[in-house]
Amino acid sequence: MTDTFDLIVIGSGPAGYSAAIRALDYGQHVCIIEAKHVGGAGVMNGALTSKTMYELSLDYAVAARIDRGYRAGSLSVDFSEVKKTVLQAAKEKQYQMLSQIETFSREKSKSGSLSIEYGWAKFLTPYSVEVRSIEGTKELHGKNFIIATGSRPREYTDLQIDGERIITSDGILDLKEFPERMLIIGSGIIGCEFATIFSNFAQTEVHLLDRAHKVLPYEDDDVSDFVSKNLEKNGVLIHHTATLRTIRKHTDHLEIVLDYQDGHSKVIEVDVVLVAIGRIPNSEGLGLEAIGVDLDERGNIPIQDDCVMRDGRGHCHIYAAGDVTGHTQLYSVAEFQGRMAAEKIGDVPQYPLDYSHMSTLMFFKPEVAAVGANEKQLQKKKIAYKAAYYSNKLVNRAIAMRNTNGFVKLLVSNDDERRILGMRAAGPQASAFIISVAHLINQGNSLQEVLKIFYPHPSIPEGIQECMRIIDNKSIYKPEAFPDLIHIREWNPE
Ligand SMILES: Cc1cc2nc3c(=O)[nH]c(=O)nc-3n(C[C@H](O)[C@H](O)[C@H](O)COP(=O)(O)OP(=O)(O)OC[C@H]3O[C@@H](n4cnc5c(N)ncnc54)[C@H](O)[C@@H]3O)c2cc1C
């Protein structure tokens, strides 16, 4: 059997796996090369494992509640059992992925096929890669390539990740027990998610280091403030405007020195430090320099139209997709980019990539979801808008759930069209209904059109309907009667 493939995909994360499967759809013989875990950060030490841990932590937090007329007796949690369940979830997904690869294996499948090689891939020429593993080295040839090597945690300068007491998100599942005290460096989504998870389990004193005044500094202030307030309500100690000066390692604890913007310093004691200061692309060691591909200043693989390299006839035969390209680091974006690269190779019709209706889910307590533009982005682009805010305290379904901590904030263009530009939502089910607004943005819908739709009752998205009505001054509940729960404001560039 020849080791030449129509397509070689480097990396089996959301970008690589989806690209491989899409190429199979149109009969390509595809080989996926994976250096570590099938599924990449989409499955292991990333989206799926962290979400499994989040769900378990929420279950625990619900069981621990004592304000609902029931009370669980002698509640306890065992970190090794939590880890086992998280790994079960990851394996379940990995075996689904592998089952599909086996179903379409080269031996069985005639029209198109999937193979997987384990090892580190490195380009030898623009049409061949070497795959190095403990079993040895082999050379594979491909007509086309997709580089989908993802990203890894950024490390803190001068701070040695030891994998035991000083870890990144890759090391969470190596912990032996719930730390008694933990410092999380970085207050972006991943830092705030782990702060939520560990505080939900209530076994760890969680410190969150926030270099800025606000967590999630790219989000609107009302969203950041809401997230901060709820983290604190959950027991997280947030150190705003603080930076890490040093960590002194002692046998039974870590001594941390924090410097605050106003000049004072503070020494705290923890057991584990989790570094969550972003992710950097996996673009080294791929032999790209040997084939004439330069990286950008951040180490991302620069792409033009997703293309990394063209042959002498101008035909693109090396593409890149997912985190390694430096675009928004999200599972859905990686998957979409991977599929698109495969479609370009196959010269089959593609849906154009449009980030204007991209959604982001944030697994906090309560969950937060974002779609489209926020106020900061619209102001930066000088786009006039109206913002309507509606608290879940007025939403019957939330009242019935006894869970009214949340809101919907809808942004609409401040012109005759009144197109929906974005939404931020927090509270129960926000991650599920955000997609309904992504559709509205994608379709360029105006308020008039959307207000014709019946919103089922009782449902949390009725808050969205009320937001739209507020903008039209025809809501059922009025801002004048509930000034704390309903607001409307407008912003114009002048
Ligand atoms: C803790 C955490 C939580 C997250 N939660 C979410 C979430 O809730 N929602 C969301 O949308 N996104 C989430 N993400 C982000 C999401 O996981 C990534 O955006 C996504 O996995 C990127 O996919 P990818 O295919 O580009 O890369 P990856 O998933 O990183 O996969 C790349 C693969 O390539 C392999 N590889 C690298 N170099 C080589 C080589 N030379 N040879 C062979 N193989 C190689 C790697 O081993 C890896 O398996 C989370 C990430 C983290 C870390």
The ligand as an ORCA input file, in Angstrom:
! r2SCAN-3c Opt
* xyz 0 1
  C      -9.376     24.787     29.131
  C      -9.979     25.101     27.790
  C     -11.345     25.231     27.669
  C     -11.901     25.530     26.437
  N     -13.254     25.654     26.349
  C     -13.816     25.967     25.170
  C     -15.223     26.090     25.059
  O     -15.961     25.931     26.024
  N     -15.746     26.416     23.848
  C     -14.950     26.632     22.757
  O     -15.467     26.959     21.680
  N     -13.606     26.511     22.831
  C     -13.030     26.175     24.011
  N     -11.685     26.039     24.092
  C     -10.866     26.301     22.880
  C     -10.885     25.117     21.925
  O     -10.584     23.932     22.635
  C      -9.865     25.360     20.826
  O     -10.160     26.580     20.191
  C      -9.893     24.240     19.784
  O      -9.607     23.011     20.385
  C      -8.870     24.520     18.674
  O      -8.906     23.471     17.780
  P      -7.670     23.146     16.836
  O      -8.084     21.954     16.035
  O      -7.222     24.347     16.138
  O      -6.475     22.760     17.817
  P      -6.330     21.730     19.006
  O      -7.630     21.333     19.558
  O      -5.315     22.337     19.895
  O      -5.709     20.433     18.311
  C      -4.458     20.446     17.692
  C      -3.904     19.038     17.670
  O      -2.718     19.022     16.867
  C      -1.756     18.169     17.478
  N      -0.423     18.548     17.014
  C       0.247     19.693     17.260
  N       1.437     19.711     16.609
  C       1.527     18.520     15.946
  C       2.501     17.935     15.100
  N       3.604     18.586     14.750
  N       2.270     16.693     14.631
  C       1.126     16.032     14.925
  N       0.159     16.541     15.705
  C       0.350     17.777     16.207
  C      -1.965     18.403     18.968
  O      -1.463     17.302     19.711
  C      -3.480     18.534     19.055
  O      -4.100     17.297     19.313
  C     -11.078     25.701     25.301
  C      -9.699     25.550     25.418
  C      -9.149     25.254     26.638
  C      -7.664     25.081     26.751
*
